[in-house]
Amino acid sequence: IMANKECVINAVSYSMVEQINLTSCEYQSDIDEFKKAGFTAIKSDIVRPNRVKESLFQMECKLLQMVTVGETNGAANIAICEVVKFH
């Protein structure tokens, strides 16, 4: 998100929880998380990141601000985004 300033938020059902959990791992940039989780990538209309075809709905977003919370264990980033398209 920080590199591209864009993202897609995909809604998941309970049946997809284990698959989507695989995408939360840290992978090298050359690893295809869609293949790793067994999802189908589909092109977005406005943003560069792909959407998950199996998702109940998707939101194409542009990053407005990234807020860093903490610096040690438990630290996180909060992405504040503008939704530019719903699917």
ABEGO torsion letter per residue (X at the ends): XAAAGBBBBBBBBAAAAAAAAAAABBBBAABBAAAAAGBBBBBBAABABBBBAABABBBBBBBABBBBBEABBGBBBBBBBBBABBX
